[in-house]
């Protein structure tokens, strides 16, 4: 049976289908629990969460499901920028603040995203699975999690990164192809080095690591799952497909943009956060692309643009919103998790059984 893989056994799920940890709002407790209840693995995208927010989210998911679920955290080293460069980056965003009628005030700047307190909560709440993006956590963190029988998953965009994930002692690796929406997970070398398509990346990662490989990027339906399976993946991670479900916490303007977009409309940009990410091209990205524009490193740029993104969402102005989306957007549907899962399982059964 296609659903009986090392990964489904490791996670204790019926189907090796993982809902991508879309940080910033989409992964509501309702979405996470519904995915798990349907037999997949729901994941809380906790990259920007406070300790209180993570605790309440985990407890809410537990109220809605008794099935396995996970938490995803970001591994971010502290970044520094000179006062001059910070001011330049802030001033380059002035026209957007003016259009949205925002005050010309420097927001609170985050130079790092600490995870120590969040790890404590994952352990205390006995979350069964913890995944990481943007890098590999300290060995002490991995050791602590595994000591408490928590499965640890890493994310890679190249074979070298996948090998590093395995060498660090993680239990599985997400192979993130360049088609994937949202932030790139690259942590070795320049982000451009990690822009390898899913079809090329997955079999090569499979050839070089022994832990289960999870395919991610451009997978929207049963055909994508079947193709990933043929390439050697033991499960898939899907983001854009779940982003437009009724249970997703993505705002309606974002959902509508994805549902009406086509595959050639997404671009890789650092404009919103300072870290490479794939989203639907818009006015904001266009204006911050080119020579002479200074974009602060992640997560500093993310702090600088947060007021703009938040206000744009309130006003429903998609010109200034980070509309993260993968290249499979033409296949996205306005549906429920239950309907999406039913179609996925039916289609995969027809293809692989």
C-alpha positions as CSV (number, residue, x, y, z in Angstrom):
1,X,0.0,0.0,0.0
2,X,1.3,3.4,-1.0
3,X,0.5,4.9,2.4
4,X,2.6,2.4,4.4
5,X,6.1,3.9,4.4
6,X,8.8,4.4,7.0
7,X,7.5,8.0,7.3
8,X,3.9,7.1,8.1
9,X,5.2,4.5,10.6
10,X,7.6,7.0,12.2
11,X,4.9,9.7,12.5
12,X,2.1,7.3,13.4
13,X,-0.2,8.6,10.7
14,X,-2.4,6.9,8.2
15,X,-1.2,8.9,5.2
16,X,2.4,10.3,4.7
17,X,0.9,13.7,3.7
18,X,2.1,16.7,5.7
19,X,0.6,20.1,5.8
20,X,3.4,22.6,5.4
21,X,4.2,24.9,8.4
22,X,3.1,28.2,6.9
23,X,4.1,30.7,9.5
24,X,2.4,34.0,9.9
25,X,-1.2,33.0,10.2
26,X,-2.4,30.2,7.8
27,X,-1.7,27.3,10.2
28,X,-4.6,27.8,12.6
29,X,-5.4,25.1,15.2
30,X,-8.5,24.3,13.0
31,X,-6.3,23.6,10.0
32,X,-3.7,21.6,11.8
33,X,-6.2,19.4,13.7
34,X,-8.3,18.8,10.6
35,X,-5.3,17.6,8.6
36,X,-4.4,15.3,11.5
37,X,-8.0,14.1,11.9
38,X,-8.0,13.2,8.2
39,X,-5.0,10.9,8.6
40,X,-2.2,13.3,7.6
41,X,0.2,15.4,9.8
42,X,-0.8,18.9,10.7
43,X,2.0,21.3,11.7
44,X,1.8,24.5,13.6
45,X,3.9,27.1,11.9
46,X,5.4,28.7,15.1
47,X,8.3,30.6,13.6
48,X,7.1,34.0,14.8
49,X,5.2,32.8,17.9
50,X,5.6,34.0,21.4
51,X,5.7,31.4,24.2
52,X,2.2,32.2,25.1
53,X,0.9,31.9,21.5
54,X,2.6,28.6,21.0
55,X,1.2,27.2,24.3
56,X,-2.4,28.2,23.5
57,X,-2.1,26.9,19.9
58,X,-0.8,23.5,21.0
59,X,-3.5,23.2,23.6
60,X,-6.2,24.2,21.1
61,X,-5.0,21.6,18.7
62,X,-5.1,19.0,21.4
63,X,-8.8,19.8,22.1
64,X,-9.6,19.2,18.5
65,X,-7.6,16.0,17.8
66,X,-6.0,13.1,19.5
67,X,-3.9,12.3,16.4
68,X,-0.2,13.2,16.0
69,X,0.7,16.8,15.0
70,X,3.9,18.8,14.9
71,X,5.4,22.2,15.5
72,X,7.8,24.0,13.2
73,X,10.4,26.4,14.4
74,X,12.9,28.7,12.6
75,X,16.7,28.5,13.1
76,X,17.9,32.1,12.8
77,X,21.3,33.4,13.8
78,X,21.4,37.0,15.1
79,X,21.8,39.6,12.4
80,X,23.5,43.0,12.6
81,X,23.2,46.1,10.4
82,X,24.7,49.5,10.8
83,X,22.6,52.4,11.9
84,X,23.2,54.0,8.4
85,X,22.0,50.9,6.5
86,X,19.0,50.4,8.8
87,X,18.0,54.0,8.1
88,X,18.5,53.5,4.3
89,X,16.3,50.4,4.4
90,X,13.7,52.1,6.4
91,X,13.6,55.2,4.2
92,X,13.2,53.1,1.0
93,X,9.9,51.9,2.5
94,X,8.7,55.5,3.0
95,X,6.6,55.7,-0.2
96,X,4.6,52.6,0.9
97,X,4.0,54.0,4.4
98,X,2.8,57.2,2.7
99,X,0.4,55.4,0.4
100,X,-1.1,53.5,3.3
101,X,-1.2,56.6,5.5
102,X,1.1,55.0,8.1
103,X,3.2,57.1,10.5
104,X,6.9,57.5,9.6
105,X,8.1,55.7,12.7
106,X,10.8,53.1,13.0
107,X,9.1,49.9,14.3
108,X,10.4,47.5,16.9
109,X,13.3,45.6,15.2
110,X,14.0,41.9,15.8
111,X,17.6,40.9,15.0
112,X,17.0,37.2,15.9
113,X,14.2,34.7,16.6
114,X,15.1,32.7,19.7
115,X,13.7,29.2,20.1
116,X,15.0,28.1,23.5
117,X,11.7,29.0,25.3
118,X,9.7,27.5,22.4
119,X,11.6,24.2,22.6
120,X,10.8,24.1,26.4
121,X,7.1,24.3,25.5
122,X,7.3,21.7,22.8
123,X,8.8,19.3,25.4
124,X,6.4,20.3,28.2
125,X,3.4,19.9,26.0
126,X,4.7,16.5,24.7
127,X,4.3,17.5,21.0
128,X,5.3,14.3,19.1
129,X,7.1,15.9,16.2
130,X,9.2,19.1,15.9
131,X,10.6,20.3,12.5
132,X,13.0,23.0,11.7
133,X,13.5,25.4,8.8
134,X,16.4,27.8,7.8
135,X,19.1,25.7,9.4
136,X,20.1,23.0,12.0
137,X,19.5,23.7,15.7
138,X,22.2,23.3,18.2
139,X,23.1,19.6,19.0
140,X,21.9,20.2,22.6
141,X,18.4,21.0,21.3
142,X,18.2,17.9,19.1
143,X,19.5,15.8,22.0
144,X,16.9,17.2,24.4
145,X,14.1,16.6,22.0
146,X,15.1,13.0,21.2
147,X,15.6,12.3,24.9
148,X,11.9,13.1,25.3
149,X,11.0,10.9,22.3
150,X,10.2,13.8,20.1
151,X,10.8,13.1,16.4
152,X,13.0,15.7,14.8
153,X,12.7,16.8,11.1
154,X,15.0,19.1,9.1
155,X,14.6,20.9,5.8
156,X,17.0,21.0,2.9
157,X,17.3,22.5,-0.5
158,X,20.4,20.7,-1.7
159,X,22.0,17.3,-1.2
160,X,24.7,18.8,1.0
161,X,22.1,20.3,3.3
162,X,20.2,17.0,3.5
163,X,23.4,15.2,4.4
164,X,24.0,17.8,7.1
165,X,20.5,17.2,8.5
166,X,21.1,13.5,8.7
167,X,24.6,13.9,10.2
168,X,23.0,16.2,12.9
169,X,20.9,13.2,14.0
170,X,17.5,14.2,12.7
171,X,15.0,11.5,11.9
172,X,13.7,12.7,8.4
173,X,14.4,15.5,5.9
174,X,12.1,17.7,3.8
175,X,13.6,18.2,0.4
176,X,12.2,21.6,-0.6
177,X,12.2,22.1,-4.3
178,X,12.4,25.5,-5.9
179,X,8.6,25.4,-6.8
180,X,7.6,25.7,-3.2
181,X,5.9,28.8,-2.0
182,X,7.1,30.9,1.0
183,X,10.6,31.2,2.4
184,X,13.5,29.2,1.0
185,X,15.0,26.9,3.6
186,X,18.6,27.2,2.2
187,X,21.2,27.4,4.9
188,X,24.5,26.4,3.1
189,X,25.7,29.0,0.6
190,X,23.7,31.6,-1.3
191,X,20.0,31.1,-1.6
192,X,20.3,30.9,-5.4
193,X,22.3,27.7,-4.9
194,X,19.2,26.0,-3.5
195,X,16.9,26.7,-6.4
196,X,16.7,23.1,-7.5
197,X,13.4,21.7,-8.8
198,X,11.6,19.0,-6.8
199,X,12.0,16.4,-9.6
200,X,15.8,16.9,-9.7
201,X,16.3,17.3,-5.9
202,X,14.3,14.4,-4.4
203,X,16.0,11.5,-6.2
204,X,19.5,12.9,-5.6
205,X,18.7,13.5,-1.9
206,X,17.3,9.9,-1.7
207,X,20.6,8.6,-3.1
208,X,22.7,10.3,-0.4
209,X,20.8,9.9,2.8
210,X,19.3,7.0,4.7
211,X,16.6,8.8,6.6
212,X,13.1,9.2,5.1
213,X,12.8,11.9,2.4
214,X,9.7,14.2,2.3
215,X,9.2,15.8,-1.1
216,X,8.0,19.5,-1.1
217,X,7.4,22.0,-3.8
218,X,4.7,22.1,-6.5
219,X,2.8,19.1,-5.1
220,X,-0.9,19.9,-5.3
221,X,-2.7,16.6,-6.0
222,X,-2.5,12.9,-6.3
223,X,-0.3,13.1,-9.4
224,X,2.3,15.1,-7.5
225,X,2.2,12.5,-4.7
226,X,2.6,9.6,-7.1
227,X,5.5,11.4,-8.9
228,X,7.3,12.1,-5.6
229,X,6.8,8.5,-4.6
230,X,8.4,7.3,-7.9
231,X,11.3,9.6,-7.2
232,X,12.0,7.9,-3.8
233,X,10.1,10.2,-1.4
234,X,8.3,8.4,1.5
235,X,5.9,11.3,2.0
236,X,5.0,14.8,0.7
237,X,4.7,18.2,2.3
238,X,2.0,20.5,0.8
239,X,1.6,24.2,1.5
240,X,-0.2,26.1,-1.3
241,X,-2.9,23.3,-1.6
242,X,-3.8,23.8,2.1
243,X,-3.5,27.6,2.1
244,X,-6.7,28.1,0.2
245,X,-8.8,25.7,2.3
246,X,-11.7,27.0,4.5
247,X,-9.7,26.1,7.6
248,X,-6.6,28.0,6.6
249,X,-6.0,31.3,8.5
250,X,-4.6,33.1,5.4
251,X,-6.6,36.2,4.9
252,X,-9.3,36.2,2.1
253,X,-7.3,38.6,-0.1
254,X,-4.3,36.3,-0.1
255,X,-6.5,33.3,-0.8
256,X,-8.2,35.0,-3.7
257,X,-4.9,36.1,-5.2
258,X,-3.6,32.5,-5.1
259,X,-6.8,31.1,-6.5
260,X,-6.7,33.5,-9.4
261,X,-3.0,33.3,-10.1
262,X,-1.1,31.3,-12.7
263,X,2.3,29.5,-12.5
264,X,4.3,32.2,-14.2
265,X,3.2,34.9,-11.8
266,X,5.3,33.9,-8.8
267,X,8.9,35.2,-8.2
268,X,11.6,34.7,-5.6
269,X,12.1,37.9,-3.6
270,X,13.8,39.2,-0.5
271,X,11.8,42.4,-0.5
272,X,9.4,41.6,2.3
273,X,11.6,39.8,4.8
274,X,15.3,40.0,3.7
275,X,15.2,36.2,3.1
276,X,14.5,34.7,-0.3
277,X,10.8,33.6,-0.6
278,X,8.4,32.7,-3.4
279,X,5.3,34.7,-3.8
280,X,3.0,36.3,-6.3
281,X,4.6,39.3,-8.0
282,X,3.1,42.7,-7.1
283,X,3.8,46.4,-6.9
284,X,5.8,46.2,-3.6
285,X,8.2,43.5,-5.0
286,X,8.6,45.4,-8.3
287,X,9.5,48.7,-6.6
288,X,12.1,47.1,-4.4
289,X,13.8,45.1,-7.2
290,X,16.8,46.5,-8.9
291,X,20.0,48.4,-8.2
292,X,20.3,50.9,-5.5
293,X,17.7,49.4,-3.2
294,X,19.1,48.4,0.2
295,X,17.2,45.4,1.7
296,X,18.1,44.6,5.3
297,X,18.9,41.0,6.2
298,X,16.3,38.6,7.7
299,X,14.6,39.1,10.2
300,X,15.4,42.8,10.3
301,X,13.7,43.6,7.0
302,X,10.8,41.5,8.1
303,X,10.4,43.9,11.1
304,X,10.7,46.9,8.9
305,X,7.9,45.8,6.5
306,X,5.6,44.3,9.2
307,X,3.5,47.5,9.7
308,X,3.1,47.9,5.9
309,X,2.0,44.3,5.4
310,X,-0.4,44.5,8.4
311,X,-2.0,47.7,7.2
312,X,-2.3,46.5,3.6
313,X,-4.1,43.4,4.9
314,X,-6.5,45.6,6.9
315,X,-7.2,47.7,3.8
316,X,-7.3,44.7,1.5
317,X,-4.6,46.2,-0.7
318,X,-2.7,43.3,-2.3
319,X,-0.1,45.6,-3.8
320,X,1.7,45.7,-0.5
321,X,1.0,42.2,0.8
322,X,3.4,39.2,0.9
323,X,1.3,36.8,-1.2
324,X,3.3,33.6,-0.6
325,X,2.5,30.9,-3.2
326,X,4.0,27.9,-4.9
327,X,4.2,27.4,-8.7
328,X,1.3,25.0,-8.6
329,X,-1.2,27.8,-7.8
330,X,-3.3,27.1,-10.9
331,X,-4.3,23.8,-9.3
332,X,-5.4,25.4,-6.0
333,X,-9.0,25.1,-5.0
334,X,-11.4,26.8,-2.6
335,X,-12.3,23.7,-0.6
336,X,-12.2,22.1,2.9
337,X,-9.5,19.9,4.3
338,X,-11.9,17.0,4.3
339,X,-12.7,17.4,0.6
340,X,-9.1,18.0,-0.3
341,X,-8.0,14.8,1.5
342,X,-10.8,12.7,0.1
343,X,-9.8,13.7,-3.5
344,X,-6.1,13.2,-2.7
345,X,-6.5,9.7,-1.3
346,X,-8.9,8.7,-4.1
347,X,-6.6,9.9,-6.8
348,X,-3.5,8.4,-5.3
349,X,-5.3,5.0,-4.9
350,X,-6.2,5.2,-8.6
351,X,-2.6,5.9,-9.5
352,X,-0.5,3.7,-7.2
353,X,-2.8,0.7,-6.3
